[in-house]
């Protein structure tokens, strides 16, 4: 067997040890090195057999056994011991462990004391034990079946519970209690001198008592509270007696050791809450007079700590009436008449604590009485009521710091707000609820006059959403998949807002021509001007188009111009808020801001913050607070935080995918295929040599030098997977016959060209694209190559040539051509090498798979078998599902892997 999980498919028996933690689970494994005598049925009798076994210490086996409990493939004996392991772990978690001294005088922990429910559960477990789980005979030398005796099931279960209890708690705190390593070290310690003490502490595992406290007060106005000690039988929870009655001899059946057990219980409770130690100073630990401060301590959390330790605190029923507090937003304010001004931060919103008794709100006078109370009780509505110190503080400080309009809206959307670092539920007032609901209702508008196109239903919904958000002075991020028509939706928004001022569009240089053509086509007569290149000038109406580079250089001039609408196309270009491009964009004021991107989250949630903090400044708070409140919990898997964040950003981010109902029928089918290819002998030799060489260097380095070597290693391996000539930087390379990927590319291209198709071939390396251009040209295949250095006019000409069918193969640099281009002539997309982020690959694929495509699209991803590309493919699949939720965890931080993890990632298999 290859693992502990595999062993759970086999029969298993428990072998007790002395001390219990030295016990083992013996899995009857044909390949095992140990031998155990087991009893088994044979021809209607019982025989003994020496069986090979693999023995595993209890501490190592517990976790695997606990999982085996629900594993249908596990052996019944393994599932049984898994159920027993779960019971043992629950006992340990509840603190049901006691010190003991074994027959060999070793220190040990034992499971107990048990209450009635525990005893019943142990007996039920014993009744359910399969014979194969206790098949080791009591007398291993017995030769006849009639002499074979198996251990008692309940005795066996209890021994196993003791073994788990002994294997788990090895706390240094025991050193202070015993004056040595006993009960703390894993190595057994001889402690014969502690046997008497241990027997006293552990006596009556199935009996024992539990302590509780009953608080009483004859007259809360004048008398102190007193805590009365009550004792409950663990074996029979219905038996309860005051400590005073027990010491007076009135025992309803707790047993002869009840006083000792009670004293031990009080001592334990005093360790949780110090004032209970005074009970031990009196002859009878019956009751304790409490000061007001001690009552407040119990109300402020001490009672919860005692309850966690098994000591319930029972308050006077007449004084517990459900005093509660909730945070209320906007109650003292009138509904704002100017919502854009309100949400823009010009007004503050009241934020208060509101207290209620039994669900009925307290009056201002009652709140004052509560705030001025100097004791842990107050007279409200003709009754004494216990006051939690935290509630009293809220009554005294009920006016909280006012919120901005945007913060108030954010709190209404999420249902929570942060107060002193703590998330608190909030209640918005009626007008704030109405504003929140208004965000969920789109503007009922039709396509504007002057739009020379019919909007698809989802595009009309996008227009209505943008119209509603911009009318409120709020921005938004239209995050539809590439190719679904974000450009035409934005043009329609400009026409709808006609008269609000000019629209400035900031986009990559490669998209200037596309924007100009689309505006002229869909909004004929609307002025459009490029603010790019020499002699650039602004306009007072229509559209002004500029690039991110020009915007960065002329931010002051653009910022001084009045803009009705500011649009950031391919907004992932400003996902780094500290970049000069992002800072320059923030300097340009406008009546409304809209971000367009198909990938609002590529790597982590801070990118989402960067986009939405630009469209709607202040919505998500400062970046540091956003990271601590939202990003870290969500990226760590906190589902509740993810749901709250989704409620917060939902109204400000519209995300539609091509697979959504109502959109899919607009597009032909798309088929995505991972195409594994084998390395050639040359590639495999290079791959293993590079791994050996650089992994040796990595093992001897640290810090930034180590991270740099890891990046070097990953880059080299990906280049080798592409082609040896790519890695070796050969000037005049021989290309054919040296790369599995290149051979598959030839097959695919031949088939596509023969069927009169067209293909986009993406690679992240310009050098590799040039090798492909050379190779395909030598084979007589017409190609063209677009990369980051291609001038804008030349890009536009290449797009027209491809769309007109002049070249069936378009080679593209992934980063330079992965966005903005409309290449629907292609019905195939080949990703020659993999990018670390699936969202980037999706954007590249969407150059062909977009509105206007009429043929099915086939996507081919070339993956070198047994290499790092194989392993990264699995990571990308997982990351894709996160990206689709627009709540993505960061991509694998390869440079932070350990040497062992890195070796496993890059190993050639």
C-alpha positions, 0 to 999 in steps of 0.5 A: 500500500502506498499511503495511509488512505490506501491502508484504510481499505484493509481490516484494522485492529487496535493494539493498546500500549502502556502508556496508551499513546504508545498504542498502534493500529495494525492494518492487515497489509500483505506487504506489511513488515510486522506480524499479528495473530488474528482470529478469523472464521474458517469452515464454520469454526474460528482459526488463528492466523499469523497475518502480515501488518503495517502498524501505525501509531495512534497519533498518526492514524487518527486523522486518516481514520476520522476521514475513513468514517465517511469513505464508502471504499474504506473497510468496515473496521477502518470506518468503525475506528474512524467513528471511534476516533471522532468521538475521542477527538470530540471528548478532547475538544470538550476538555474531557480528559483526566491525568492518570498513572498507568500499570507501569507507572507512566504518566498518561491522559485518559478520556473522561469524565463521561456524562450520561450521553457520553456513556450511551454513545460509547456503549452504542459504539461497542455494540456496533463494533465489527468482529474484524475490528477486534480480531486479536485474541486475548490469548494469542497462544490458544490453539483451538477455536473453543479457546479463542476469546476476543477482547470485550468491545466496550473495554477495547473502545475505552482503551482506544479513547484513552490512547487518542486522549493521551496522544493529543494533549502534550501541553507545557502547562503540565510542567508547571502543574507537576514540576517536571516533564510528566503529562507534557513530554511525548516520551513516557515519564515514570511517576509512581509518586503521583498515582494517589493524586491521579486516582483522586482526580480521575475517580469515577469516570462515569460519575462525577459532578458538574458545577453551575452558578445560580445568581440571586438577589433579594432586592436589586436596588439595595442588596448585592448579588450572590452566586449559589453553587449547584452540583449536577450529576454527570451520570444522571443530569436530572440530579441537582443539589445546592452545595450547601445541601450536599455538605449538610448531608442531603445528597440525592444520589451524587455518590460518596465522592461528590464533595471531592468532585465538587471541590475539584470542579470549583478549583477548575472554575476558579482557574477560568474566573478568579473570584470563584477561588473565594469559595475554596477559602470557606468550609463549605463552598456554597455561595459567593457574595458578588460586587457590582464589578464582579457582576459586570465581569460576568455580563461582559464575558466571564459567564461565556468563558465559564460556560465554555468550561462547562460551568453554566451561569443562571441569571434571575429570570425576571431580570433577563428581558432581552435588552438589545442594541442595533446601529441605525443609519440616517434616522435623524436625516431627511431624505436628500433632495439632491442625490448626486450631491449627497452621494458625492460626499457633500453631506453627512448622514447620522449614525446612532446606536438604538436600544430596545427592551424586549424588541420595543425601542427605548425612549430618550429618557430610558436611554438616559437612565441606562446611560447614567446607571452606576450598577449592573441593574437598572429600573426600566418599565417597572422592572429590574433589568440586567445591563451588559456593560457593552450596552451601557457604553452604547447608551452613553455613546449613542451618537456615532461618527456620521457617515458620508452618503457613499458610506451610508449606501455601502452599509445599506448594501452590505448590512454591516459597518465597521466600528472600532475594527468590528463588523456590526449589523446595521439597519438603514432608515426607510429613505436609505432602503429606498435608495438601495432598492432604486439601484436594483431597478434600471431606468425605463428608457429606450434606445436613444435617438440618433443611434444607427443600430438596434441594441440587443436586449442585454445591451439595452439592459446595460444602457439602462444600468449605466444611465441610472448610475450616471444620473445618480452621480455614481460611476460603474464598471461594465465588465461584459465578456469581450465581444459583447458590444461594450463600445456600442453600449457606451455610444448609446449612453453618450447619446442618452446623456446628450447635452451633459458635455463631451465624452473623453475615451481613454484607451490603448493606442490599438483601439483608437481606430476601432472607436472612431469607426464605431462612433461614425458607424453607430452615431453618424453626425456626432463629432469625434476627434483624436487627442493623439499625436502632434497638433492635438486639440480638444472639443466641446462636444461629441467624443474625444479619443486619447491613449493612456500614454498621451493622457499621462503626458497631458493630464493637466490639460485634459483635467482642466477641460469640462467632461460630461463623461470619462471612459476608461476602456480596457480599464485593467491598464490602470489596475495598479493604483500606484502607477503613473497612468492610474494617478493621472487618470484620477486627476481628470474630473468628470460628471460621471466615470465608466470603466470598460473591461472584460477582466475586472479581476485578473490576479487579486481583489486589489485590482477590483478596488483600483477600478471601482475606487476610480469610478466611484471614489470612496465606495470601498474605502482606502486600499489598506482597509479594503485589503484587511476588511475584504481582500484577505478574508475573501481570498482566504475562503471566507464565504460570508465576507465574499457574499457581503462584498458581492452585495456591495460591488453588485450595483456598481459592476455589471458582468455578463458572460457569453454563456449567460441565458439570453446571450448564448443564442447570439453567438455560435458554439465554441469548443476549447481543447487542451492538446497534449504533445510529447517533447522530442528527445532534444527537448527532454534532454534540455529540460532535465539539464536546466532543471538540474542546473538552476535548482542547484543554484536555487538551493544555495540562494535566498531572497531576491536572488532566489526569486530571480532564479525561479523566474529564470527557471520558469521562463527557460522551461516554457521556452524549451517546451516551445522549441529548442531554438527559442531557448538556445537563441539560435541565429540560423536555426533548423526548425523542423523535427525538433519540437512536438508543438511545432509538429502539431501546429503544422498539422492544425494549420494544414487542416485549417487552410485546407478547409478555407478557415483562418487561425489566430496563433497567440504566443507571449514571446515575440522571438517565438512568433518570429520563428513561427513566421519564418517556419510557416513562410518556408512551408508556403503558408501566408502569415502576418505578425502583429506585436507591441512595436507595430505602429497603429496605422499598420495594425489597422491595415493588418486587421483589414487584410486579415478580415478580407482573407489575404492571410489565413494565419495571423501571428499575434503577441499575446500582450500586444494583441490580446485586447481590442481587436475584432478578428471574426474572420478567424474560426480557430484560435491556437495558444502556442504557449500558456499564460499564467492567467486564464483571463488573459487567454480568454481575452485573446480568444475573444478577438475571434469569439465575439458579436459578429462571429458567424461560425463555430470557433475552436480553441486549441491550447498546446501543452507539453506533456509531463512538464510544468505546463501540465501542472500549470494547466490544472492551476489555471482551471481552478483559477478560471472558476474563481475569475468567473465569480469576480472574486479571484484569489491570487495566482500561484506565487511560484517564487514563494514555493519551497524547494521541494514544492518547486521541484515537484512543479518543474520535474519532468514526468 
